[in-house]
Structures are given as structure tokens and as C-alpha cells.
Amino acid sequence: MAILVWIEQNDGQAVSNCWELLAKAKELGTELGVEVAALLIGSDVIEATQQAVAYGADLVYTASASNLEHFRLQPYAAIAEQAVERADAAAFLTNASIRGGILAATVACRRNAGIAANATDLWVEDGKLVAVRTIYSGNIRARIQFESPLAVASVRPRSFPMPEPDAWSGEVKDLNVELNEDDIRLKISSFRAADAGEVSLTDAHIIVSGGRGVAEDPQKGFELVGKLADTLGAALGASRAAVDAGYIPYKHQVGQTGKTVRPDLYIACGISGAIQHLAGMGNSKIIVAINKDADAPIFQRAKYGIVDDLFQTVPALTAEFSKRLR
């Protein structure tokens, strides 16, 4: 038996959060007395396969073909099911990205398995896997114990520490997948990669976000927030209010209806701290709030607060960080 972890890839590169999940699976596997297996699907998985072994996979199942370069649910789910059977998997774990979430849900439905979506923690209790997920905008932590033979969970990025690669040894097994493109319903006519140099919100260690407080001059406001993010090597985020107002595209939205993030540092510029936004970033390790309103709810969750105009504070922070980070 094994715990099987799908290693998601972007542009042929493994998503780093998956190594956190693989390391956690290694810990759980030791407690359950089972092996840990990684599943790699793509057009070229050689580098990621070597990484999976370095991060502790006892087994690595691979499926490599030119028409697997981009994620498509139908073939990926079929391959994942095949890997679950080959590994005699007790659990199937994925990153809680959009792709990981739908893959986990599909496999759970097809295998009649219990699922914990957007889990934030995993452990073993009485020989069974237990998951935790937050509900009601993060106000309640739900404890889920699996009773089905196969446990499926999609886990939020940055829920566990990033491991260091080591000189582990693992066995690589090719699933020998044969795909007929005519049998795959979804066709990809074109593909556009993310903007070069843009830091992913879900992967970011630091996020700088702007909110309704930039309304005085939205273009200048987000330009200042963006410069601070660039200086810190951070991702650029935004509240729903800023997105709904058209100040910035939806892909930057953090919150209940946007992305859920857990960075080491979250700097909220002109964000009041509505419960929907807190649901998406409330688990950040350190929250810094910049807001003119001393009574803004964000200050109740912030470790550090600056009551001031972001149009004055953000440029000052950018200048100081620029000096110190040279």
C-alpha cells in the first residue's frame, strides 16, 4: 500500500508546494507503515522525477506523452485512477489548486472515496487518516476522519514546511500509457503562459495587496503597491472591492471568492479587512496593515499596523527596503 501524491507541473516545472505535501505524506506513511508514491504526468517528467526521489518518494509513477503537456481532466483522471490501482493507494493527495481540486474530486467520485477539499492539516489517528479544513470563512475548523478504503484530499499550498532535498532512493515505474487523441473530448487550440517574472500568489512567500484605499487614485495606488511588491520579490494581490471596482484584474484577488494564500508576510495596503478577505489570507504568518482608518477590522488580525495614508507610507517603505536589500 502507499500514499499517492500528484505532483502538479507548470510549464514543465514541478509546483514547489507539492514537495511540502510529499514530505508530509512521507511522515504519514511512516506512521501508517506504508510507502509514499509520487505521480507525474506530462510531456517531459525526467527532471521532476529526479526531484520527487530527492524529496522522499519511495515510488514514482510516470506517464509521459506529448499530448499530456497541458492539464486535461479526462486523461489525467484516467491516469490517476490507474496509479491509484497500481500503488494500492490508501490515500490520494493533491495540491488544492484549481487543477488539483478537480482532479481530486473526480478521482474520489469514481472510486467512491471520501474527500477533504482544501484541507489545511493531515495526521494519523487510530490508524486512520484525519484531515482538517476551515469552513464559514475560516471561523470553524472541521475535523474529517476517513472511513472509506481510499482517502482523498486536496491540501492548501503552504500548509506544511518546505523540506530540503536529500539523498533518498526511490523506484521509478512507467505507467505505459497509450492515449488516442481522438478519444479525448477536450482539445487545446492554443496556450498562453503566465506573464514572465510574475510571482504566483499561491506560491509566494511575500504578498503585497491593495484594496479600496487606493480609490483616491487607483492607477497610481496600484503602481505604488506593485513597486513595493517588486522590491520585495513579492506577489501582487488585491481585495475583492478593488477587483470589482476595476482597479486590477481578477487573477490578483485574494479572499473567499479569490485565492486562498498562506505567505510568510502579507502586507495589506488600504484593505479594511472584510471577513471574506480574511478568509483568504488570515492564516498568513505575519500580517502588516496600512490603513487610514484606525478602526479597520484588519488591525485586529495584523501583527503590525500603520495608521496612515498608503500614498505616503508605501513609497517610504519601498525606498527603505530598496536601501536595505541592495
KEKESE-742956 format. One record per residue: residue in three letters; y negated, z, x negated of N, C-alpha, C in turn. Coordinates in steps of 0.2 Angstrom, whole numbers, padded with zeros to 4 digits, always signed. Example, Ala and Ser with C-alpha at 12.3 -4.5 7.8 and 13.67 -1.06 7.14 Angstrom:
// KEKESE-742956
Ala+0028+0039-0066+0022+0039-0062+0016+0039-0066 Ser+0011+0035-0064+0005+0036-0068+0000+0039-0064 
This chain:
// KEKESE-742956
Met+0006+0000-0004+0000+0000+0000-0006+0000-0004 Ala-0012-0002-0001-0018-0002-0005-0024-0002-0001 Ile-0030+0000-0004-0036+0000+0000-0039-0007-0003 Leu-0041-0011+0002-0043-0018+0000-0051-0018+0001 Val-0054-0021-0004-0062-0021-0004-0064-0028-0005 Trp-0068-0031+0000-0070-0038+0000-0076-0038-0005 Ile-0076-0042-0010-0082-0042-0015-0086-0048-0013 Glu-0092-0047-0010-0096-0052-0007-0100-0055-0013 Gln-0101-0062-0013-0105-0065-0018-0111-0069-0015 Asn-0116-0069-0019-0122-0073-0018-0123-0078-0023 Asp-0123-0085-0022-0124-0090-0027-0119-0089-0033 Gly-0113-0087-0031-0108-0086-0036-0108-0080-0040 Gln-0113-0075-0038-0113-0069-0042-0111-0063-0037 Ala-0107-0059-0039-0105-0053-0035-0111-0049-0033 Val-0111-0046-0027-0116-0042-0025-0115-0035-0028 Ser-0119-0032-0031-0118-0026-0035-0116-0020-0031 Asn-0118-0020-0025-0116-0014-0020-0109-0014-0019 Cys-0106-0020-0020-0098-0020-0019-0095-0016-0024 Trp-0098-0015-0030-0095-0011-0036-0095-0004-0034 Glu-0100-0002-0031-0101+0005-0028-0095+0007-0024 Leu-0094+0002-0019-0089+0003-0014-0082+0003-0017 Leu-0081-0002-0022-0074-0002-0026-0073+0004-0029 Ala-0078+0007-0032-0077+0014-0036-0075+0019-0031 Lys-0079+0019-0025-0077+0024-0020-0070+0023-0018 Ala-0068+0017-0017-0061+0015-0015-0056+0018-0020 Lys-0058+0017-0026-0053+0020-0032-0052+0027-0031 Glu-0058+0031-0029-0057+0038-0028-0053+0040-0022 Leu-0054+0036-0017-0050+0037-0011-0043+0035-0012 Gly-0041+0030-0016-0035+0028-0017-0031+0033-0021 Thr-0034+0036-0025-0031+0042-0029-0029+0047-0025 Glu-0033+0049-0020-0031+0055-0015-0026+0053-0010 Leu-0026+0046-0009-0020+0044-0004-0014+0042-0007 Gly-0014+0041-0014-0009+0039-0018-0007+0031-0017 Val-0012+0027-0016-0012+0020-0015-0016+0016-0021 Glu-0014+0010-0021-0018+0006-0026-0025+0004-0023 Val-0029+0001-0027-0035-0002-0025-0036-0009-0027 Ala-0037-0013-0022-0037-0020-0022-0044-0023-0021 Ala-0046-0029-0024-0052-0032-0023-0050-0039-0020 Leu-0054-0042-0015-0053-0048-0013-0059-0052-0015 Leu-0058-0058-0018-0063-0063-0020-0062-0069-0017 Ile-0067-0072-0013-0067-0078-0010-0073-0083-0012 Gly-0072-0089-0015-0077-0093-0017-0075-0099-0020 Ser-0080-0103-0023-0078-0109-0026-0076-0108-0034 Asp-0079-0102-0037-0078-0100-0043-0078-0093-0044 Val-0072-0090-0045-0072-0082-0044-0070-0079-0051 Ile-0070-0083-0056-0067-0081-0063-0071-0075-0065 Glu-0078-0075-0066-0082-0070-0068-0082-0064-0064 Ala-0082-0065-0057-0082-0059-0053-0075-0056-0053 Thr-0069-0060-0054-0063-0057-0055-0062-0052-0061 Gln-0065-0054-0067-0065-0050-0073-0069-0044-0071 Gln-0075-0044-0068-0079-0038-0066-0075-0034-0062 Ala-0071-0036-0057-0068-0032-0052-0063-0028-0056 Val-0059-0031-0061-0055-0027-0065-0058-0022-0069 Ala-0064-0023-0072-0068-0019-0076-0071-0013-0072 Tyr-0072-0014-0065-0074-0009-0061-0068-0005-0057 Gly-0062-0006-0059-0057-0002-0057-0051-0005-0053 Ala-0052-0011-0051-0047-0014-0046-0040-0014-0050 Asp-0035-0012-0046-0028-0012-0049-0025-0019-0047 Leu-0027-0022-0042-0025-0029-0040-0032-0033-0038 Val-0032-0039-0040-0037-0043-0037-0034-0050-0034 Tyr-0035-0050-0028-0033-0056-0024-0039-0061-0024 Thr-0037-0067-0026-0042-0073-0026-0040-0079-0022 Ala-0045-0081-0019-0045-0088-0015-0051-0092-0018 Ser-0049-0097-0021-0054-0101-0024-0053-0109-0022 Ala-0059-0112-0019-0059-0119-0017-0066-0121-0016 Ser-0067-0127-0017-0074-0130-0017-0077-0129-0010 Asn-0073-0129-0005-0076-0128+0002-0076-0121+0004 Leu-0075-0116-0001-0076-0109+0001-0083-0107-0003 Glu-0087-0111-0006-0093-0109-0009-0097-0105-0005 His-0098-0107+0001-0103-0103+0006-0099-0100+0011 Phe-0101-0094+0013-0098-0090+0018-0097-0094+0025 Arg-0091-0094+0028-0090-0096+0034-0085-0092+0037 Leu-0086-0089+0043-0082-0084+0046-0074-0086+0047 Gln-0073-0092+0049-0067-0094+0051-0062-0094+0045 Pro-0063-0097+0040-0059-0097+0034-0059-0091+0030 Tyr-0065-0087+0030-0065-0081+0026-0061-0076+0030 Ala-0061-0076+0037-0057-0071+0040-0050-0072+0040 Ala-0048-0078+0040-0041-0080+0039-0038-0078+0032 Ile-0042-0079+0027-0040-0077+0020-0040-0069+0020 Ala-0045-0066+0023-0045-0059+0023-0039-0056+0026 Glu-0037-0059+0032-0031-0056+0035-0024-0057+0031 Gln-0024-0063+0027-0019-0064+0023-0018-0059+0017 Ala-0024-0057+0014-0025-0052+0009-0023-0046+0012 Val-0025-0044+0018-0023-0038+0021-0015-0037+0021 Glu-0012-0042+0023-0005-0043+0024-0001-0042+0017 Arg-0004-0046+0012-0001-0046+0005-0001-0039+0002 Ala-0007-0036+0003-0008-0030+0000-0005-0024+0004 Asp-0003-0025+0010-0001-0020+0014-0006-0015+0015 Ala-0012-0017+0017-0018-0013+0016-0018-0007+0021 Ala-0020-0001+0019-0021+0004+0023-0028+0004+0026 Ala-0033+0001+0022-0040+0001+0024-0043-0006+0021 Phe-0047-0009+0025-0051-0014+0023-0058-0013+0023 Leu-0062-0013+0017-0069-0011+0017-0073-0017+0015 Thr-0079-0017+0018-0084-0022+0016-0091-0019+0015 Asn-0095-0023+0012-0102-0021+0012-0105-0022+0019 Ala-0110-0018+0021-0112-0018+0028-0118-0023+0028 Ser-0117-0029+0025-0122-0034+0025-0121-0038+0032 Ile-0124-0043+0033-0123-0047+0039-0116-0050+0039 Arg-0115-0053+0033-0108-0056+0032-0102-0051+0032 Gly-0104-0046+0028-0098-0041+0028-0097-0038+0035 Gly-0102-0037+0039-0101-0034+0045-0097-0038+0050 Ile-0099-0044+0050-0095-0049+0055-0088-0050+0052 Leu-0087-0050+0046-0080-0051+0043-0076-0045+0045 Ala-0079-0039+0044-0075-0033+0045-0073-0032+0053 Ala-0078-0034+0057-0077-0034+0064-0072-0038+0066 Thr-0072-0044+0063-0067-0050+0065-0060-0047+0063 Val-0059-0045+0057-0053-0043+0055-0050-0037+0059 Ala-0054-0032+0061-0052-0027+0065-0050-0029+0072 Cys-0053-0033+0075-0051-0036+0081-0045-0039+0081 Arg-0044-0044+0076-0037-0047+0075-0032-0043+0073 Arg-0033-0037+0070-0027-0033+0068-0027-0027+0072 Asn-0031-0027+0078-0031-0021+0082-0032-0015+0079 Ala-0037-0015+0074-0038-0009+0070-0044-0005+0072 Gly-0045+0001+0070-0051+0005+0071-0056+0003+0066 Ile-0062+0003+0068-0068+0001+0064-0074+0006+0064 Ala-0077+0007+0058-0083+0011+0057-0088+0006+0055 Ala-0093+0004+0059-0098-0001+0056-0104+0003+0053 Asn-0107+0001+0048-0112+0004+0045-0111+0011+0043 Ala-0105+0012+0040-0104+0019+0038-0108+0021+0032 Thr-0109+0027+0031-0113+0030+0026-0109+0034+0021 Asp-0103+0036+0023-0099+0040+0019-0091+0039+0021 Leu-0087+0040+0016-0080+0040+0017-0076+0045+0013 Trp-0071+0048+0016-0067+0053+0012-0060+0054+0016 Val-0056+0057+0012-0049+0058+0015-0048+0065+0017 Glu-0045+0066+0023-0044+0072+0026-0037+0072+0030 Asp-0033+0077+0028-0026+0077+0031-0023+0071+0030 Gly-0024+0067+0024-0020+0061+0023-0023+0055+0027 Lys-0028+0056+0030-0031+0050+0034-0038+0049+0032 Leu-0040+0043+0032-0047+0041+0030-0052+0043+0036 Val-0058+0046+0034-0063+0048+0038-0070+0045+0036 Ala-0073+0042+0041-0080+0039+0040-0085+0042+0043 Val-0091+0042+0041-0097+0044+0044-0102+0039+0045 Arg-0105+0038+0051-0111+0034+0052-0116+0037+0056 Thr-0122+0035+0055-0128+0038+0059-0129+0034+0066 Ile-0131+0038+0071-0132+0035+0077-0139+0038+0080 Tyr-0142+0035+0085-0148+0037+0088-0153+0037+0083 Ser-0155+0032+0080-0160+0031+0075-0159+0036+0069 Gly-0153+0038+0067-0152+0042+0062-0152+0050+0064 Asn-0153+0051+0070-0153+0058+0072-0147+0062+0072 Ile-0141+0058+0073-0135+0061+0074-0130+0058+0069 Arg-0126+0061+0066-0121+0059+0061-0114+0059+0065 Ala-0111+0053+0066-0105+0053+0069-0099+0053+0064 Arg-0094+0057+0066-0088+0058+0061-0082+0054+0064 Ile-0080+0049+0061-0074+0044+0064-0068+0045+0060 Gln-0063+0047+0063-0056+0048+0060-0052+0042+0062 Phe-0049+0038+0058-0045+0033+0060-0038+0035+0062 Glu-0035+0032+0067-0028+0033+0069-0024+0027+0069 Ser-0027+0021+0068-0023+0015+0068-0021+0014+0061 Pro-0015+0010+0060-0012+0009+0053-0017+0006+0048 Leu-0021+0002+0051-0027-0001+0046-0033+0002+0048 Ala-0037+0005+0043-0044+0007+0045-0049+0002+0042 Val-0054+0000+0046-0059-0005+0043-0065-0002+0044 Ala-0069-0003+0038-0076+0000+0038-0081-0005+0034 Ser-0087-0006+0037-0092-0009+0033-0097-0003+0031 Val-0099-0003+0025-0102+0003+0022-0109+0000+0020 Arg-0114+0004+0022-0121+0003+0020-0122+0003+0012 Pro-0126-0002+0010-0127-0003+0002-0130+0004+0000 Arg-0129+0006-0006-0131+0011-0010-0129+0018-0007 Ser-0124+0018-0003-0121+0024-0001-0118+0028-0006 Phe-0115+0025-0012-0112+0029-0017-0115+0027-0024 Pro-0114+0031-0029-0117+0029-0035-0114+0023-0038 Met-0118+0020-0042-0116+0014-0046-0112+0016-0052 Pro-0105+0013-0052-0101+0015-0058-0103+0011-0064 Glu-0100+0014-0070-0100+0010-0076-0094+0006-0077 Pro-0094+0000-0079-0088-0004-0080-0084-0001-0086 Asp-0077-0001-0086-0073+0002-0091-0067-0003-0092 Ala-0063-0001-0097-0058-0005-0099-0051-0004-0095 Trp-0052-0005-0088-0046-0004-0084-0042-0010-0085 Ser-0036-0010-0082-0031-0016-0082-0029-0017-0075 Gly-0029-0023-0073-0028-0025-0066-0024-0032-0066 Glu-0020-0033-0061-0016-0039-0060-0020-0043-0055 Val-0020-0050-0057-0024-0055-0053-0018-0059-0049 Lys-0019-0060-0043-0014-0063-0038-0018-0069-0034 Asp-0016-0075-0035-0019-0080-0032-0016-0081-0025 Leu-0020-0081-0020-0018-0082-0013-0015-0089-0011 Asn-0017-0094-0016-0014-0101-0015-0016-0103-0008 Val-0023-0103-0007-0025-0105+0000-0026-0113+0000 Glu-0023-0116+0005-0024-0123+0006-0028-0124+0013 Leu-0034-0126+0012-0039-0127+0018-0040-0135+0019 Asn-0039-0136+0025-0041-0143+0028-0048-0142+0031 Glu-0053-0146+0028-0060-0145+0030-0060-0147+0038 Asp-0056-0152+0040-0056-0154+0047-0055-0148+0052 Asp-0051-0143+0049-0049-0138+0054-0054-0132+0054 Ile-0059-0133+0050-0065-0128+0050-0070-0130+0055 Arg-0071-0126+0060-0076-0128+0065-0083-0129+0063 Leu-0085-0124+0059-0092-0123+0056-0093-0128+0050 Lys-0098-0132+0051-0100-0136+0045-0107-0134+0042 Ile-0107-0135+0035-0114-0133+0032-0117-0140+0030 Ser-0122-0142+0033-0125-0148+0031-0130-0147+0025 Ser-0133-0142+0024-0137-0140+0019-0138-0133+0017 Phe-0140-0131+0011-0141-0124+0010-0147-0123+0005 Arg-0151-0118+0007-0157-0116+0003-0156-0109+0000 Ala-0156-0108-0006-0155-0102-0009-0162-0098-0008 Ala-0162-0091-0009-0167-0087-0008-0172-0089-0014 Asp-0179-0087-0013-0184-0088-0017-0182-0085-0024 Ala-0183-0089-0029-0181-0087-0036-0186-0081-0038 Gly-0182-0076-0041-0186-0070-0043-0187-0065-0038 Glu-0186-0066-0031-0187-0062-0026-0181-0056-0026 Val-0183-0050-0026-0179-0044-0026-0176-0043-0019 Ser-0169-0043-0018-0166-0041-0012-0168-0034-0009 Leu-0170-0034-0003-0171-0027+0000-0165-0022+0000 Thr-0159-0025+0001-0153-0021+0002-0151-0019-0005 Asp-0152-0023-0011-0150-0021-0017-0155-0017-0021 Ala-0162-0017-0019-0167-0014-0023-0167-0007-0024 His-0168-0005-0030-0169+0002-0032-0176+0005-0030 Ile-0181+0001-0029-0188+0002-0028-0190-0003-0022 Ile-0193+0000-0017-0196-0004-0012-0203-0002-0010 Val-0207-0007-0010-0214-0005-0008-0216-0009-0001 Ser-0217-0005+0004-0218-0008+0010-0225-0007+0013 Gly-0227-0012+0017-0234-0012+0020-0233-0012+0028 Gly-0238-0009+0031-0237-0008+0039-0244-0010+0042 Arg-0245-0007+0048-0250-0009+0052-0257-0007+0049 Gly-0257-0003+0044-0263-0001+0040-0266-0006+0036 Val-0263-0012+0035-0266-0017+0032-0270-0022+0037 Ala-0271-0020+0043-0274-0024+0048-0281-0025+0047 Glu-0284-0021+0043-0291-0022+0041-0292-0029+0038 Asp-0287-0031+0034-0287-0037+0030-0280-0039+0028 Pro-0276-0041+0033-0269-0042+0032-0267-0046+0026 Gln-0270-0052+0025-0269-0056+0019-0270-0052+0012 Lys-0276-0049+0012-0277-0045+0006-0273-0039+0005 Gly-0272-0036+0011-0267-0030+0011-0260-0031+0008 Phe-0257-0036+0011-0250-0038+0008-0250-0041+0001 Glu-0256-0044-0001-0257-0046-0008-0257-0040-0012 Leu-0260-0035-0010-0261-0029-0014-0254-0025-0015 Val-0250-0025-0009-0244-0022-0008-0239-0026-0013 Gly-0239-0032-0012-0235-0037-0016-0236-0036-0024 Lys-0242-0035-0026-0244-0034-0033-0241-0028-0036 Leu-0241-0022-0032-0238-0016-0033-0231-0017-0034 Ala-0228-0020-0029-0220-0021-0030-0218-0025-0036 Asp-0222-0031-0037-0221-0035-0043-0221-0030-0050 Thr-0226-0026-0050-0227-0022-0056-0221-0017-0057 Leu-0219-0015-0052-0213-0010-0052-0206-0014-0052 Gly-0206-0020-0052-0200-0024-0051-0196-0022-0045 Ala-0200-0021-0039-0198-0019-0033-0197-0024-0028 Ala-0193-0023-0022-0193-0027-0017-0199-0026-0012 Leu-0201-0031-0008-0207-0031-0004-0204-0030+0003 Gly-0206-0024+0006-0204-0023+0013-0210-0022+0018 Ala-0208-0021+0024-0213-0021+0030-0211-0017+0036 Ser-0215-0015+0040-0213-0011+0046-0213-0017+0051 Arg-0210-0015+0057-0210-0020+0062-0216-0022+0065 Ala-0221-0017+0065-0228-0018+0068-0231-0024+0063 Ala-0230-0023+0057-0233-0029+0053-0230-0035+0054 Val-0223-0035+0055-0220-0042+0056-0222-0044+0063 Asp-0222-0040+0068-0224-0043+0075-0231-0045+0075 Ala-0235-0043+0071-0242-0045+0071-0243-0051+0067 Gly-0237-0054+0064-0238-0060+0060-0240-0059+0053 Tyr-0241-0053+0050-0243-0052+0044-0239-0054+0038 Ile-0232-0054+0040-0227-0055+0035-0221-0058+0038 Pro-0216-0062+0035-0210-0064+0038-0205-0059+0040 Tyr-0201-0060+0045-0196-0055+0047-0191-0053+0042 Lys-0190-0057+0037-0185-0056+0032-0187-0049+0028 His-0193-0047+0028-0195-0041+0024-0195-0035+0029 Gln-0193-0036+0035-0193-0030+0040-0188-0025+0038 Val-0190-0018+0038-0186-0013+0037-0186-0008+0043 Gly-0180-0006+0045-0180-0002+0051-0174-0003+0056 Gln-0174+0000+0061-0169-0001+0066-0167-0008+0068 Thr-0172-0012+0069-0171-0019+0070-0172-0024+0064 Gly-0173-0021+0059-0173-0025+0052-0167-0023+0048 Lys-0169-0022+0041-0164-0020+0036-0164-0012+0036 Thr-0158-0010+0034-0157-0003+0033-0156-0002+0025 Val-0161+0002+0022-0161+0002+0015-0160+0009+0012 Arg-0158+0010+0006-0157+0017+0003-0160+0017-0004 Pro-0166+0015-0006-0168+0014-0013-0169+0021-0016 Asp-0170+0021-0022-0171+0027-0026-0179+0029-0024 Leu-0183+0024-0023-0190+0026-0022-0193+0021-0017 Tyr-0196+0024-0011-0198+0020-0006-0206+0022-0005 Ile-0210+0017-0006-0217+0018-0006-0220+0015+0001 Ala-0222+0019+0005-0224+0016+0012-0232+0016+0012 Cys-0235+0010+0012-0242+0009+0012-0244+0007+0019 Gly-0248+0012+0022-0251+0011+0029-0246+0010+0034 Ile-0240+0014+0033-0235+0014+0038-0235+0021+0042 Ser-0235+0021+0048-0236+0028+0052-0230+0032+0052 Gly-0224+0028+0052-0218+0032+0052-0214+0033+0059 Ala-0215+0027+0063-0211+0027+0069-0204+0028+0068 Ile-0201+0031+0073-0193+0033+0072-0189+0027+0071 Gln-0191+0021+0073-0187+0015+0072-0188+0013+0065 His-0193+0014+0061-0194+0013+0054-0190+0018+0050 Leu-0191+0024+0052-0187+0030+0048-0180+0029+0049 Ala-0177+0026+0054-0170+0024+0054-0168+0020+0049 Gly-0172+0015+0047-0170+0010+0042-0171+0013+0035 Met-0176+0018+0033-0177+0020+0026-0177+0027+0025 Gly-0175+0031+0030-0176+0038+0030-0171+0041+0025 Asn-0166+0038+0023-0161+0040+0018-0163+0039+0010 Ser-0169+0036+0010-0172+0034+0003-0172+0041-0001 Lys-0170+0041-0008-0170+0047-0012-0177+0050-0012 Ile-0182+0046-0014-0189+0048-0014-0194+0044-0010 Ile-0197+0047-0005-0202+0043-0001-0209+0045-0003 Val-0213+0040-0004-0220+0041-0006-0224+0038+0000 Ala-0229+0042+0003-0233+0039+0009-0240+0038+0007 Ile-0243+0033+0009-0250+0032+0008-0253+0030+0015 Asn-0257+0034+0018-0260+0033+0024-0266+0037+0025 Lys-0271+0034+0029-0277+0037+0030-0277+0043+0035 Asp-0272+0042+0039-0271+0047+0045-0266+0053+0042 Ala-0269+0059+0041-0266+0065+0038-0260+0067+0043 Asp-0261+0065+0049-0256+0067+0054-0250+0062+0055 Ala-0250+0057+0051-0245+0052+0052-0238+0055+0051 Pro-0233+0053+0056-0226+0056+0055-0223+0055+0048 Ile-0225+0049+0045-0222+0048+0039-0222+0053+0034 Phe-0228+0057+0034-0229+0063+0029-0223+0068+0030 Gln-0220+0069+0036-0215+0074+0037-0209+0072+0033 Arg-0208+0066+0032-0202+0064+0028-0203+0062+0021 Ala-0210+0062+0019-0211+0060+0012-0211+0066+0007 Lys-0209+0064+0001-0209+0070-0004-0216+0070-0007 Tyr-0219+0064-0007-0226+0064-0010-0230+0060-0005 Gly-0236+0063-0003-0241+0060+0001-0248+0059-0001 Ile-0251+0053+0000-0258+0052-0002-0262+0050+0004 Val-0266+0054+0006-0271+0053+0012-0277+0050+0009 Asp-0277+0043+0010-0282+0039+0008-0281+0032+0010 Asp-0286+0028+0009-0286+0021+0011-0282+0017+0006 Leu-0277+0013+0009-0272+0010+0004-0276+0004+0000 Phe-0282+0002+0003-0285-0004+0000-0288-0001-0007 Gln-0289+0006-0007-0292+0009-0013-0286+0012-0018 Thr-0281+0015-0014-0276+0018-0018-0271+0013-0021 Val-0269+0008-0018-0263+0004-0020-0266+0000-0026 Pro-0272-0003-0027-0274-0006-0033-0274-0001-0039 Ala-0276+0005-0037-0277+0011-0043-0270+0012-0045 Leu-0265+0012-0041-0258+0014-0043-0255+0008-0047 Thr-0257+0002-0045-0255-0004-0048-0257-0004-0056 Ala-0264-0003-0056-0267-0003-0063-0264+0003-0067 Glu-0262+0009-0065-0260+0014-0069-0252+0012-0071 Phe-0249+0010-0066-0242+0008-0068-0241+0003-0073 Ser-0246-0002-0072-0246-0008-0077-0247-0005-0084 Lys-0252+0000-0085-0253+0003-0091-0246+0007-0094 Arg-0243+0010-0090-0238+0015-0092-0231+0011-0093 Leu-0231+0005-0090-0224+0001-0090-0225-0005-0095 Arg-0230-0005-0099-0231-0010-0104-0225-0010-0109 
